Amino acid sequence: MTPHPMHLHGHTFQVSNPDGSYRARKDTAIVPARRSMDAYFVTDNPGDWVTHCHNEYHMVAGMMTTVVYA
């Protein structure tokens, strides 16, 4: 039940607030356990990019994937 420092390679993103405004641009955001977040980023760096939890034991357990676009 630990928070997850989620990281997206190759981009910065913004997380939306409940009121619809956006937070500062970053490449890692802390996501509370069993919660989700919306991250908005400009797709101006095409390729295959890894996104993962920065807790290594979570990565090893499979908490990572790729974002792919052309």
PDB file of N, CA, C and O in Angstrom:
ATOM      1  N   MET A   1       0.827  -1.193   0.000  1.00  0.00           N
ATOM      2  CA  MET A   1       0.000   0.000   0.000  1.00  0.00           C
ATOM      3  C   MET A   1       0.868   1.252   0.000  1.00  0.00           C
ATOM      4  O   MET A   1       0.577   2.210   0.717  1.00  0.00           O
ATOM      5  N   THR A   2       1.915   1.249  -0.788  1.00  0.00           N
ATOM      6  CA  THR A   2       2.805   2.403  -0.858  1.00  0.00           C
ATOM      7  C   THR A   2       2.446   3.273  -2.058  1.00  0.00           C
ATOM      8  O   THR A   2       1.877   2.773  -3.028  1.00  0.00           O
ATOM      9  N   PRO A   3       2.766   4.553  -2.013  1.00  0.00           N
ATOM     10  CA  PRO A   3       2.560   5.415  -3.179  1.00  0.00           C
ATOM     11  C   PRO A   3       3.529   5.016  -4.295  1.00  0.00           C
ATOM     12  O   PRO A   3       4.567   4.401  -4.052  1.00  0.00           O
ATOM     13  N   HIS A   4       3.165   5.378  -5.498  1.00  0.00           N
ATOM     14  CA  HIS A   4       3.959   5.013  -6.669  1.00  0.00           C
ATOM     15  C   HIS A   4       4.509   6.257  -7.361  1.00  0.00           C
ATOM     16  O   HIS A   4       3.734   7.051  -7.893  1.00  0.00           O
ATOM     17  N   PRO A   5       5.830   6.445  -7.366  1.00  0.00           N
ATOM     18  CA  PRO A   5       6.428   7.541  -8.145  1.00  0.00           C
ATOM     19  C   PRO A   5       6.494   7.117  -9.621  1.00  0.00           C
ATOM     20  O   PRO A   5       7.460   6.486 -10.049  1.00  0.00           O
ATOM     21  N   MET A   6       5.468   7.468 -10.382  1.00  0.00           N
ATOM     22  CA  MET A   6       5.364   7.053 -11.778  1.00  0.00           C
ATOM     23  C   MET A   6       6.152   8.004 -12.679  1.00  0.00           C
ATOM     24  O   MET A   6       6.022   9.224 -12.583  1.00  0.00           O
ATOM     25  N   HIS A   7       6.966   7.423 -13.549  1.00  0.00           N
ATOM     26  CA  HIS A   7       7.892   8.179 -14.392  1.00  0.00           C
ATOM     27  C   HIS A   7       7.636   7.863 -15.857  1.00  0.00           C
ATOM     28  O   HIS A   7       7.434   6.705 -16.222  1.00  0.00           O
ATOM     29  N   LEU A   8       7.644   8.886 -16.691  1.00  0.00           N
ATOM     30  CA  LEU A   8       7.508   8.742 -18.144  1.00  0.00           C
ATOM     31  C   LEU A   8       8.788   9.215 -18.806  1.00  0.00           C
ATOM     32  O   LEU A   8       9.184  10.368 -18.636  1.00  0.00           O
ATOM     33  N   HIS A   9       9.435   8.347 -19.552  1.00  0.00           N
ATOM     34  CA  HIS A   9      10.672   8.708 -20.253  1.00  0.00           C
ATOM     35  C   HIS A   9      10.356   9.556 -21.488  1.00  0.00           C
ATOM     36  O   HIS A   9       9.305   9.395 -22.109  1.00  0.00           O
ATOM     37  N   GLY A  10      11.269  10.453 -21.833  1.00  0.00           N
ATOM     38  CA  GLY A  10      11.199  11.196 -23.080  1.00  0.00           C
ATOM     39  C   GLY A  10      10.236  12.360 -23.134  1.00  0.00           C
ATOM     40  O   GLY A  10      10.151  13.027 -24.165  1.00  0.00           O
ATOM     41  N   HIS A  11       9.510  12.629 -22.072  1.00  0.00           N
ATOM     42  CA  HIS A  11       8.505  13.683 -22.082  1.00  0.00           C
ATOM     43  C   HIS A  11       8.383  14.309 -20.696  1.00  0.00           C
ATOM     44  O   HIS A  11       8.841  13.751 -19.699  1.00  0.00           O
ATOM     45  N   THR A  12       7.765  15.462 -20.662  1.00  0.00           N
ATOM     46  CA  THR A  12       7.237  16.003 -19.417  1.00  0.00           C
ATOM     47  C   THR A  12       5.721  16.000 -19.573  1.00  0.00           C
ATOM     48  O   THR A  12       5.208  15.956 -20.691  1.00  0.00           O
ATOM     49  N   PHE A  13       5.016  16.047 -18.469  1.00  0.00           N
ATOM     50  CA  PHE A  13       3.559  16.002 -18.509  1.00  0.00           C
ATOM     51  C   PHE A  13       3.000  16.881 -17.410  1.00  0.00           C
ATOM     52  O   PHE A  13       3.721  17.342 -16.526  1.00  0.00           O
ATOM     53  N   GLN A  14       1.701  17.101 -17.486  1.00  0.00           N
ATOM     54  CA  GLN A  14       0.992  17.822 -16.442  1.00  0.00           C
ATOM     55  C   GLN A  14      -0.138  16.941 -15.925  1.00  0.00           C
ATOM     56  O   GLN A  14      -0.792  16.233 -16.691  1.00  0.00           O
ATOM     57  N   VAL A  15      -0.355  16.996 -14.622  1.00  0.00           N
ATOM     58  CA  VAL A  15      -1.435  16.261 -13.971  1.00  0.00           C
ATOM     59  C   VAL A  15      -2.564  17.249 -13.713  1.00  0.00           C
ATOM     60  O   VAL A  15      -2.329  18.386 -13.303  1.00  0.00           O
ATOM     61  N   SER A  16      -3.794  16.801 -13.958  1.00  0.00           N
ATOM     62  CA  SER A  16      -4.922  17.713 -13.731  1.00  0.00           C
ATOM     63  C   SER A  16      -5.354  17.696 -12.270  1.00  0.00           C
ATOM     64  O   SER A  16      -5.292  16.668 -11.596  1.00  0.00           O
ATOM     65  N   ASN A  17      -5.789  18.853 -11.802  1.00  0.00           N
ATOM     66  CA  ASN A  17      -6.354  19.009 -10.464  1.00  0.00           C
ATOM     67  C   ASN A  17      -7.855  18.751 -10.527  1.00  0.00           C
ATOM     68  O   ASN A  17      -8.431  18.796 -11.614  1.00  0.00           O
ATOM     69  N   PRO A  18      -8.502  18.483  -9.405  1.00  0.00           N
ATOM     70  CA  PRO A  18      -9.956  18.261  -9.410  1.00  0.00           C
ATOM     71  C   PRO A  18     -10.757  19.420 -10.020  1.00  0.00           C
ATOM     72  O   PRO A  18     -11.831  19.202 -10.581  1.00  0.00           O
ATOM     73  N   ASP A  19     -10.236  20.649  -9.911  1.00  0.00           N
ATOM     74  CA  ASP A  19     -10.963  21.798 -10.460  1.00  0.00           C
ATOM     75  C   ASP A  19     -10.708  22.011 -11.955  1.00  0.00           C
ATOM     76  O   ASP A  19     -11.214  22.969 -12.540  1.00  0.00           O
ATOM     77  N   GLY A  20      -9.923  21.117 -12.578  1.00  0.00           N
ATOM     78  CA  GLY A  20      -9.658  21.221 -14.008  1.00  0.00           C
ATOM     79  C   GLY A  20      -8.395  21.974 -14.369  1.00  0.00           C
ATOM     80  O   GLY A  20      -7.983  21.953 -15.529  1.00  0.00           O
ATOM     81  N   SER A  21      -7.768  22.639 -13.411  1.00  0.00           N
ATOM     82  CA  SER A  21      -6.499  23.310 -13.684  1.00  0.00           C
ATOM     83  C   SER A  21      -5.379  22.262 -13.735  1.00  0.00           C
ATOM     84  O   SER A  21      -5.599  21.091 -13.428  1.00  0.00           O
ATOM     85  N   TYR A  22      -4.202  22.692 -14.120  1.00  0.00           N
ATOM     86  CA  TYR A  22      -3.086  21.769 -14.266  1.00  0.00           C
ATOM     87  C   TYR A  22      -1.945  22.124 -13.325  1.00  0.00           C
ATOM     88  O   TYR A  22      -1.721  23.292 -13.010  1.00  0.00           O
ATOM     89  N   ARG A  23      -1.237  21.108 -12.887  1.00  0.00           N
ATOM     90  CA  ARG A  23      -0.064  21.297 -12.042  1.00  0.00           C
ATOM     91  C   ARG A  23       1.151  21.581 -12.904  1.00  0.00           C
ATOM     92  O   ARG A  23       1.061  21.588 -14.131  1.00  0.00           O
ATOM     93  N   ALA A  24       2.291  21.816 -12.259  1.00  0.00           N
ATOM     94  CA  ALA A  24       3.550  22.084 -12.967  1.00  0.00           C
ATOM     95  C   ALA A  24       3.932  20.899 -13.841  1.00  0.00           C
ATOM     96  O   ALA A  24       3.535  19.765 -13.575  1.00  0.00           O
ATOM     97  N   ARG A  25       4.712  21.172 -14.895  1.00  0.00           N
ATOM     98  CA  ARG A  25       5.208  20.114 -15.775  1.00  0.00           C
ATOM     99  C   ARG A  25       6.279  19.321 -15.052  1.00  0.00           C
ATOM    100  O   ARG A  25       7.115  19.894 -14.352  1.00  0.00           O
ATOM    101  N   LYS A  26       6.259  18.003 -15.217  1.00  0.00           N
ATOM    102  CA  LYS A  26       7.235  17.128 -14.575  1.00  0.00           C
ATOM    103  C   LYS A  26       7.346  15.840 -15.354  1.00  0.00           C
ATOM    104  O   LYS A  26       6.572  15.614 -16.284  1.00  0.00           O
ATOM    105  N   ASP A  27       8.294  14.987 -14.996  1.00  0.00           N
ATOM    106  CA  ASP A  27       8.413  13.682 -15.642  1.00  0.00           C
ATOM    107  C   ASP A  27       8.124  12.536 -14.676  1.00  0.00           C
ATOM    108  O   ASP A  27       8.145  11.370 -15.070  1.00  0.00           O
ATOM    109  N   THR A  28       7.856  12.865 -13.410  1.00  0.00           N
ATOM    110  CA  THR A  28       7.506  11.872 -12.400  1.00  0.00           C
ATOM    111  C   THR A  28       6.426  12.466 -11.500  1.00  0.00           C
ATOM    112  O   THR A  28       6.506  13.627 -11.099  1.00  0.00           O
ATOM    113  N   ALA A  29       5.422  11.660 -11.192  1.00  0.00           N
ATOM    114  CA  ALA A  29       4.350  12.098 -10.298  1.00  0.00           C
ATOM    115  C   ALA A  29       4.075  11.002  -9.276  1.00  0.00           C
ATOM    116  O   ALA A  29       4.130   9.817  -9.602  1.00  0.00           O
ATOM    117  N   ILE A  30       3.784  11.393  -8.060  1.00  0.00           N
ATOM    118  CA  ILE A  30       3.460  10.439  -7.003  1.00  0.00           C
ATOM    119  C   ILE A  30       1.969  10.099  -7.098  1.00  0.00           C
ATOM    120  O   ILE A  30       1.108  10.973  -6.995  1.00  0.00           O
ATOM    121  N   VAL A  31       1.690   8.821  -7.295  1.00  0.00           N
ATOM    122  CA  VAL A  31       0.309   8.341  -7.378  1.00  0.00           C
ATOM    123  C   VAL A  31       0.030   7.513  -6.125  1.00  0.00           C
ATOM    124  O   VAL A  31       0.711   6.515  -5.888  1.00  0.00           O
ATOM    125  N   PRO A  32      -0.958   7.908  -5.317  1.00  0.00           N
ATOM    126  CA  PRO A  32      -1.269   7.135  -4.107  1.00  0.00           C
ATOM    127  C   PRO A  32      -1.663   5.697  -4.464  1.00  0.00           C
ATOM    128  O   PRO A  32      -2.178   5.439  -5.552  1.00  0.00           O
ATOM    129  N   ALA A  33      -1.420   4.779  -3.551  1.00  0.00           N
ATOM    130  CA  ALA A  33      -1.782   3.374  -3.762  1.00  0.00           C
ATOM    131  C   ALA A  33      -3.262   3.238  -4.102  1.00  0.00           C
ATOM    132  O   ALA A  33      -4.111   3.897  -3.501  1.00  0.00           O
ATOM    133  N   ARG A  34      -3.560   2.379  -5.070  1.00  0.00           N
ATOM    134  CA  ARG A  34      -4.932   2.088  -5.499  1.00  0.00           C
ATOM    135  C   ARG A  34      -5.686   3.306  -6.028  1.00  0.00           C
ATOM    136  O   ARG A  34      -6.914   3.359  -5.966  1.00  0.00           O
ATOM    137  N   ARG A  35      -4.949   4.273  -6.544  1.00  0.00           N
ATOM    138  CA  ARG A  35      -5.554   5.478  -7.137  1.00  0.00           C
ATOM    139  C   ARG A  35      -5.054   5.597  -8.563  1.00  0.00           C
ATOM    140  O   ARG A  35      -4.198   4.823  -8.993  1.00  0.00           O
ATOM    141  N   SER A  36      -5.574   6.541  -9.281  1.00  0.00           N
ATOM    142  CA  SER A  36      -5.119   6.811 -10.645  1.00  0.00           C
ATOM    143  C   SER A  36      -4.967   8.312 -10.814  1.00  0.00           C
ATOM    144  O   SER A  36      -5.374   9.093  -9.954  1.00  0.00           O
ATOM    145  N   MET A  37      -4.376   8.703 -11.933  1.00  0.00           N
ATOM    146  CA  MET A  37      -4.234  10.118 -12.261  1.00  0.00           C
ATOM    147  C   MET A  37      -4.297  10.253 -13.771  1.00  0.00           C
ATOM    148  O   MET A  37      -4.052   9.293 -14.502  1.00  0.00           O
ATOM    149  N   ASP A  38      -4.623  11.440 -14.230  1.00  0.00           N
ATOM    150  CA  ASP A  38      -4.593  11.748 -15.655  1.00  0.00           C
ATOM    151  C   ASP A  38      -3.377  12.604 -15.921  1.00  0.00           C
ATOM    152  O   ASP A  38      -3.180  13.636 -15.280  1.00  0.00           O
ATOM    153  N   ALA A  39      -2.556  12.172 -16.874  1.00  0.00           N
ATOM    154  CA  ALA A  39      -1.361  12.923 -17.261  1.00  0.00           C
ATOM    155  C   ALA A  39      -1.527  13.374 -18.709  1.00  0.00           C
ATOM    156  O   ALA A  39      -1.867  12.578 -19.584  1.00  0.00           O
ATOM    157  N   TYR A  40      -1.287  14.641 -18.943  1.00  0.00           N
ATOM    158  CA  TYR A  40      -1.423  15.222 -20.274  1.00  0.00           C
ATOM    159  C   TYR A  40      -0.049  15.635 -20.772  1.00  0.00           C
ATOM    160  O   TYR A  40       0.676  16.360 -20.091  1.00  0.00           O
ATOM    161  N   PHE A  41       0.313  15.162 -21.985  1.00  0.00           N
ATOM    162  CA  PHE A  41       1.602  15.531 -22.550  1.00  0.00           C
ATOM    163  C   PHE A  41       1.475  15.720 -24.051  1.00  0.00           C
ATOM    164  O   PHE A  41       0.586  15.157 -24.689  1.00  0.00           O
ATOM    165  N   VAL A  42       2.376  16.519 -24.605  1.00  0.00           N
ATOM    166  CA  VAL A  42       2.408  16.793 -26.035  1.00  0.00           C
ATOM    167  C   VAL A  42       3.174  15.665 -26.715  1.00  0.00           C
ATOM    168  O   VAL A  42       4.291  15.333 -26.318  1.00  0.00           O
ATOM    169  N   THR A  43       2.568  15.082 -27.735  1.00  0.00           N
ATOM    170  CA  THR A  43       3.202  13.984 -28.451  1.00  0.00           C
ATOM    171  C   THR A  43       4.099  14.544 -29.561  1.00  0.00           C
ATOM    172  O   THR A  43       3.788  14.445 -30.748  1.00  0.00           O
ATOM    173  N   ASP A  44       5.209  15.128 -29.138  1.00  0.00           N
ATOM    174  CA  ASP A  44       6.141  15.740 -30.086  1.00  0.00           C
ATOM    175  C   ASP A  44       7.503  15.042 -30.090  1.00  0.00           C
ATOM    176  O   ASP A  44       8.477  15.605 -30.590  1.00  0.00           O
ATOM    177  N   ASN A  45       7.585  13.849 -29.552  1.00  0.00           N
ATOM    178  CA  ASN A  45       8.841  13.100 -29.489  1.00  0.00           C
ATOM    179  C   ASN A  45       8.518  11.628 -29.790  1.00  0.00           C
ATOM    180  O   ASN A  45       8.561  10.789 -28.890  1.00  0.00           O
ATOM    181  N   PRO A  46       8.189  11.308 -31.075  1.00  0.00           N
ATOM    182  CA  PRO A  46       7.723   9.976 -31.426  1.00  0.00           C
ATOM    183  C   PRO A  46       8.724   8.879 -31.075  1.00  0.00           C
ATOM    184  O   PRO A  46       9.934   9.099 -31.034  1.00  0.00           O
ATOM    185  N   GLY A  47       8.183   7.709 -30.827  1.00  0.00           N
ATOM    186  CA  GLY A  47       9.026   6.556 -30.540  1.00  0.00           C
ATOM    187  C   GLY A  47       8.369   5.648 -29.527  1.00  0.00           C
ATOM    188  O   GLY A  47       7.166   5.730 -29.276  1.00  0.00           O
ATOM    189  N   ASP A  48       9.189   4.776 -28.947  1.00  0.00           N
ATOM    190  CA  ASP A  48       8.754   3.844 -27.903  1.00  0.00           C
ATOM    191  C   ASP A  48       9.317   4.349 -26.583  1.00  0.00           C
ATOM    192  O   ASP A  48      10.534   4.406 -26.409  1.00  0.00           O
ATOM    193  N   TRP A  49       8.443   4.714 -25.654  1.00  0.00           N
ATOM    194  CA  TRP A  49       8.862   5.301 -24.378  1.00  0.00           C
ATOM    195  C   TRP A  49       8.357   4.477 -23.208  1.00  0.00           C
ATOM    196  O   TRP A  49       7.183   4.111 -23.151  1.00  0.00           O
ATOM    197  N   VAL A  50       9.244   4.195 -22.288  1.00  0.00           N
ATOM    198  CA  VAL A  50       8.893   3.420 -21.104  1.00  0.00           C
ATOM    199  C   VAL A  50       8.242   4.326 -20.067  1.00  0.00           C
ATOM    200  O   VAL A  50       8.676   5.459 -19.856  1.00  0.00           O
ATOM    201  N   THR A  51       7.213   3.824 -19.432  1.00  0.00           N
ATOM    202  CA  THR A  51       6.639   4.463 -18.258  1.00  0.00           C
ATOM    203  C   THR A  51       6.596   3.402 -17.166  1.00  0.00           C
ATOM    204  O   THR A  51       6.209   2.260 -17.413  1.00  0.00           O
ATOM    205  N   HIS A  52       7.000   3.789 -15.949  1.00  0.00           N
ATOM    206  CA  HIS A  52       7.161   2.795 -14.891  1.00  0.00           C
ATOM    207  C   HIS A  52       7.128   3.439 -13.518  1.00  0.00           C
ATOM    208  O   HIS A  52       7.249   4.655 -13.371  1.00  0.00           O
ATOM    209  N   CYS A  53       6.958   2.580 -12.512  1.00  0.00           N
ATOM    210  CA  CYS A  53       7.068   3.009 -11.127  1.00  0.00           C
ATOM    211  C   CYS A  53       8.552   3.054 -10.770  1.00  0.00           C
ATOM    212  O   CYS A  53       9.296   2.134 -11.109  1.00  0.00           O
ATOM    213  N   HIS A  54       8.981   4.096 -10.102  1.00  0.00           N
ATOM    214  CA  HIS A  54      10.390   4.227  -9.724  1.00  0.00           C
ATOM    215  C   HIS A  54      10.777   3.363  -8.525  1.00  0.00           C
ATOM    216  O   HIS A  54      11.956   3.291  -8.179  1.00  0.00           O
ATOM    217  N   ASN A  55       9.806   2.706  -7.884  1.00  0.00           N
ATOM    218  CA  ASN A  55      10.146   1.714  -6.866  1.00  0.00           C
ATOM    219  C   ASN A  55      10.594   0.459  -7.610  1.00  0.00           C
ATOM    220  O   ASN A  55       9.785  -0.201  -8.261  1.00  0.00           O
ATOM    221  N   GLU A  56      11.880   0.131  -7.514  1.00  0.00           N
ATOM    222  CA  GLU A  56      12.412  -0.944  -8.348  1.00  0.00           C
ATOM    223  C   GLU A  56      11.689  -2.269  -8.157  1.00  0.00           C
ATOM    224  O   GLU A  56      11.478  -2.999  -9.125  1.00  0.00           O
ATOM    225  N   TYR A  57      11.309  -2.589  -6.935  1.00  0.00           N
ATOM    226  CA  TYR A  57      10.610  -3.852  -6.720  1.00  0.00           C
ATOM    227  C   TYR A  57       9.242  -3.858  -7.404  1.00  0.00           C
ATOM    228  O   TYR A  57       8.720  -4.929  -7.716  1.00  0.00           O
ATOM    229  N   HIS A  58       8.656  -2.690  -7.641  1.00  0.00           N
ATOM    230  CA  HIS A  58       7.407  -2.626  -8.401  1.00  0.00           C
ATOM    231  C   HIS A  58       7.683  -2.831  -9.885  1.00  0.00           C
ATOM    232  O   HIS A  58       6.909  -3.504 -10.567  1.00  0.00           O
ATOM    233  N   MET A  59       8.780  -2.257 -10.401  1.00  0.00           N
ATOM    234  CA  MET A  59       9.144  -2.480 -11.805  1.00  0.00           C
ATOM    235  C   MET A  59       9.378  -3.963 -12.058  1.00  0.00           C
ATOM    236  O   MET A  59       8.873  -4.520 -13.033  1.00  0.00           O
ATOM    237  N   VAL A  60      10.143  -4.601 -11.179  1.00  0.00           N
ATOM    238  CA  VAL A  60      10.455  -6.018 -11.323  1.00  0.00           C
ATOM    239  C   VAL A  60       9.161  -6.843 -11.323  1.00  0.00           C
ATOM    240  O   VAL A  60       9.060  -7.849 -12.025  1.00  0.00           O
ATOM    241  N   ALA A  61       8.187  -6.413 -10.539  1.00  0.00           N
ATOM    242  CA  ALA A  61       6.904  -7.118 -10.467  1.00  0.00           C
ATOM    243  C   ALA A  61       6.002  -6.825 -11.664  1.00  0.00           C
ATOM    244  O   ALA A  61       4.924  -7.410 -11.773  1.00  0.00           O
ATOM    245  N   GLY A  62       6.422  -5.927 -12.571  1.00  0.00           N
ATOM    246  CA  GLY A  62       5.666  -5.663 -13.786  1.00  0.00           C
ATOM    247  C   GLY A  62       4.994  -4.325 -13.885  1.00  0.00           C
ATOM    248  O   GLY A  62       4.212  -4.104 -14.809  1.00  0.00           O
ATOM    249  N   MET A  63       5.269  -3.414 -12.963  1.00  0.00           N
ATOM    250  CA  MET A  63       4.623  -2.099 -12.998  1.00  0.00           C
ATOM    251  C   MET A  63       5.373  -1.187 -13.963  1.00  0.00           C
ATOM    252  O   MET A  63       5.954  -0.176 -13.568  1.00  0.00           O
ATOM    253  N   MET A  64       5.344  -1.569 -15.239  1.00  0.00           N
ATOM    254  CA  MET A  64       5.932  -0.764 -16.294  1.00  0.00           C
ATOM    255  C   MET A  64       5.281  -1.166 -17.615  1.00  0.00           C
ATOM    256  O   MET A  64       4.799  -2.286 -17.781  1.00  0.00           O
ATOM    257  N   THR A  65       5.284  -0.224 -18.539  1.00  0.00           N
ATOM    258  CA  THR A  65       4.739  -0.468 -19.863  1.00  0.00           C
ATOM    259  C   THR A  65       5.380   0.527 -20.823  1.00  0.00           C
ATOM    260  O   THR A  65       6.219   1.328 -20.411  1.00  0.00           O
ATOM    261  N   THR A  66       5.000   0.487 -22.087  1.00  0.00           N
ATOM    262  CA  THR A  66       5.532   1.449 -23.049  1.00  0.00           C
ATOM    263  C   THR A  66       4.393   2.281 -23.636  1.00  0.00           C
ATOM    264  O   THR A  66       3.255   1.828 -23.764  1.00  0.00           O
ATOM    265  N   VAL A  67       4.745   3.498 -23.981  1.00  0.00           N
ATOM    266  CA  VAL A  67       3.878   4.400 -24.731  1.00  0.00           C
ATOM    267  C   VAL A  67       4.517   4.493 -26.104  1.00  0.00           C
ATOM    268  O   VAL A  67       5.682   4.875 -26.219  1.00  0.00           O
ATOM    269  N   VAL A  68       3.771   4.147 -27.148  1.00  0.00           N
ATOM    270  CA  VAL A  68       4.312   4.105 -28.505  1.00  0.00           C
ATOM    271  C   VAL A  68       3.451   4.973 -29.422  1.00  0.00           C
ATOM    272  O   VAL A  68       2.226   4.853 -29.436  1.00  0.00           O
ATOM    273  N   TYR A  69       4.106   5.848 -30.187  1.00  0.00           N
ATOM    274  CA  TYR A  69       3.392   6.609 -31.190  1.00  0.00           C
ATOM    275  C   TYR A  69       4.373   7.069 -32.262  1.00  0.00           C
ATOM    276  O   TYR A  69       5.574   7.187 -32.017  1.00  0.00           O
ATOM    277  N   ALA A  70       3.837   7.327 -33.456  1.00  0.00           N
ATOM    278  CA  ALA A  70       4.668   7.745 -34.601  1.00  0.00           C
ATOM    279  C   ALA A  70       4.444   9.211 -34.904  1.00  0.00           C
ATOM    280  O   ALA A  70       5.051   9.749 -35.830  1.00  0.00           O
TER     281      ALA A  70
END
